[in-house]
Amino acid sequence: MARKFAQKEDFCYLCPMKPHFQYSYDINGINAESLADCCLHLICLEGEGSFVYNERCFHFVKNSLVVVPTPCKIKNIAVVEGSKFEWFAAPTRFLQGLLPSNNYSIGGSISLNANPVIPLSDNDAQRFLNDIRRIKERLNDADFRFYVEIMGSLCLTMIYDIFEFHAQYYGAVNHTDRAGYIVSKLMNLLSTGICRTEREMRYYAERLHVSPKYLSATVRRMTGRSVTSYIDSYAVPLLKDFLDDHRLSITQICEMMNFTTLSYFSRYCKKHLAMSPQKYRKSLQPK
């Protein structure tokens, strides 16, 4: 297979306060350092090629959809001469924040980490292409007041289409091996809302009767994400709900979520909401 090096037009948006999106036609850029925290979505329009991901080689042809949550792990990209691609990348954290925690994304992310290539029909390939081209059309609208919300809505449409493609091709995602069982049990625990008061990985390792090291390595290997990121993806929506309820004081929320001090609670908010709990509440008020 001949390696392709031709550089093509690349669309990119980067702002300190807004998500970093990239759109391109050059497959050789899919493992760039700038995509380290992004999720890649690529469609093969013509030709074929291959790449190595998680020490396994994957082949793709026309209408293949490639979804990789950690594109920096992609190696040995090779394509035949004349192949054509389009791809879109967005911050993984931004995409995760668009979806409720208890959805198909959990099982789907496990499956995609094991096999990131989904063959599509002509109609589905065109549907996905339409999704990402609509996103591309709005990349330069960063000055719009609701730019992040617009991009989130367009990305959400793309994500649900991908879920549908994945479900059609792979069917229900089931894991009967020990690693899959552990990940499934962790997600079941998190879906109960226990993360409202328990946000330490050690707690979940003890509940699952495994070591924190084993739990961390297993979840990372199966999903490409950390245990902490899953805990936070369940805990942060709860935090937002409490802050949205003005009947609750900041101190009450701190106690309800089992934070040891108000300063620790404030640091947690700043990390996940980019502002203190007081400022977050103020941001909800009509201007």
N, C-alpha and C positions, 0 to 999 in steps of 0.2 A: 504494500500500500504506500503510495507516494505521500510524503509529508507536505502539507500546504502552509505556506508562510505569508501569503498575500495579505496585507493589512487593508481593512475596509473601514468605512465610516463608523464612528463610535459615538453614541449619545450618552452623556453623563450629567447627572445633577448632584451637587454636593453643597450642603448648607449646614452650619453648626447646629441650627435649631430644627432642621428637618431631615427626614430620611434620605439616604444616599441611594439613588437608583441608577442603573446602567442598562443601556440597550445597545446591542452591537450585532454585526454580521460576521465577525471574525472569531472562529472557533478557537484559535490559538490564545485568545485572551481569557478563556473560561476559568483558568486556574491562577489568575493574577492575584497578587497580594491585596489589591484593593477590594477583592471579593471575599476576603477571609471571614467576614461576619455576615455574609450574604447567602441567600439561597438562589441557586441557578435554575432557570427554566429555559430549555433549548429545544427547538424543533428542527429536524433535518428536512429540508425542502427538496434537495436533489442529492444523488450520490450515496455514499456510505462511509463509515469510518469506525474507529474503535478507540478506547481509552482504558486505562487501568484505574480502578477505584477500590479502596480498601483491600488492596493486594489481589484483586480479581479483574479479569479483562472482560469488558462489555463491548458488544458490537451493535451498531445502529445503522439503519437504512432510511430510505425516504419515508416520511410520516412517523418516524420514531420521535417520541417525546422523552427528553432526558431531564429529570428533576434531581438535583444534588444539593442537599442541605449544607455540605461542607466542601465546596469546589476546590479549596486549596489542597485537598487530598488527591485530586485528579492528576494522573501522570501519563506519560507516553501517548499523547494525543496523535492520532494518525488518520488522515482522510484521503480519499482518492481525488485525483485532479478533477476540477469542475464541480465539486460538491458545494451546496449552498445551505446556509444556516441562518437562523435568526434566534437571538436569545435575550432574555430579560433577567436582571438580577435585582433583588431588593434585600434590605437587612432582614435576617431571619427573625430577629426579635420583633421587628415591626409587623411581619406577617403573622407571627404567633399571636400577637396582641389583637389581631382582627377577629379571632375565632374564640368561641366559648371553649372551656377546657375539656368538657366531656363530649368530644365529637370524634369523627372518623380520622381526624388528623393524628391521633395517638397511634392507632394501629397502622395507619397508612405510612407514618413516618418510620415506623419499624421496618415495614416492608420495603419502602423506597431506599432505606439505607442498605438493605441487602441486595436489591436489584433496582437501580434508578432508571431503567429504560422501560417505557410503556409503548407498545406498538399501537398506532391509531389508524382508524379508517380515514378515507379521504375527507369525509364530512367532519369528523372530529378534529382532524388536523387543521382544517380550515377554521373551525370554531376556535381552537386554541390560538391560531395565528391572528384571528380577529381580536381576541382578548388582549394579546400583548401589543398589537398595533394601536388599539385604543389607548393603552397605557402610554405608548410612545408619543402619541399625539398630544398628551397633556404634560409631558415632561417639562416643557418650557413655560408652563403656567405657574411657576413657583411663587409669583407675586400675588396670586389669588388668595383672598382671605381664608378660604376653605380648601387650600391646596392639599393638605395632608388628608383631609376627609375624602376629597375627590379621588386621590390616589388609592386610599384605603378601600373605597367602594369598588374601584376597577380591579384592584388586586384580589379582592374577595370573590368577585365573579370568576376570575381566572382560577383561584384556588378550588372553588366548588366544581368547576368544570373538570379540573384535574382529579378531584375525588371521584367524580362520575366515571371518568376514563379508567381510573385505577380499579374501581369496583367492578366495572364491566369486564376488564381483562383478567384480573387476579381473583375476583370474587371476595368473599369475606376473609379478612385477615385473621388467621388462627395460629397460635403457637403452642405446641404441646411439649416442647423441650423445656428443660429447667430454666434456661435463660429467659425464654419467652414467658414462662410462668411467673418468674420473679417480676419482670417488667409489668405484666398484666396485673399482678397483685398490688404493686406499688400504685398504679393508676387507679385501681379500685379504692385503695386507702385514701388517696388524695381527693377522689370524687366525693367522699363523705363530708368534706369540709374540715377535716381534722387539722389541716394546715392553718386554720385560723389561730390555733394556739401552739401548733408544733411545726416548726420550720427548720429543724436541724436534721441532717441526713442520718445521724446516729440513731435517732428515734425510729425512723423507718427501717433501718437495717435490723434493729432489735425486734421490731414487730414481724419482720420477714425471716428472722432467724438466720441472718447472714452477716458477714462482717461489712463495715462501711466501705472497705476497699473493694470487696467483691461486688457490692451493690453499685458503687460508682463505675467500676470497669464494665460491668454487665450492661448497665443502662447506656453508657457511652458507646459501647460496641453495637448494641441493638438499634439505637435511635440516632446516634451522632450528637446527642445533647447530654448535658449534665443533669444529675439528680436535682441539684439546686434550682436549675432553670425550670424544671417541671413543678417543683414545690412553689416557686414564685409565680408561675403561670396560673396556679390555682389560688394562691394567697392574695395577689395584687387585686384581682377583681373584687374580692371580699373587702379589702381595704378601701377601694373606691366606693363601694356601696355604703360603707359606714360613714365615710367622709361626706357622701352626698346627703346623708340624713342629718340635718341640722339640729335635730332633737338630741343628738349625741354630742357630748363635749369631746375635745381632743383627749383629755385625761381618761374619759370613759372608754374611748376606742382603744387607747393604749392598754388599758387593763383587760378589755375584752379579747384583745389579740395576744395577750400574755407577753407583752414587752416589759422588760425589767425596769426600764427607766424611760422618761419622756425624751431624753436626748437620743437614746438608742432608737426609739420609735421615729423621731425626726430624721435620723440618718437613713433609716430604711425607706422612708418616704422620699427623701432627696435622691436616693439611688434609683428607685423604681418609678417615681413620678416626676423626677427632675426639679422638685421644689418641696419646700416644707409643707406639713399638713395645713398650716394656717394659710399659706399662699395658694395651695391647691383649692381650698374652700373659697378663697377670695376670687380665684379664676372662674369659679362657677357662677358668680353673681353677674347679673346683666350689666353691661357697660352703658 
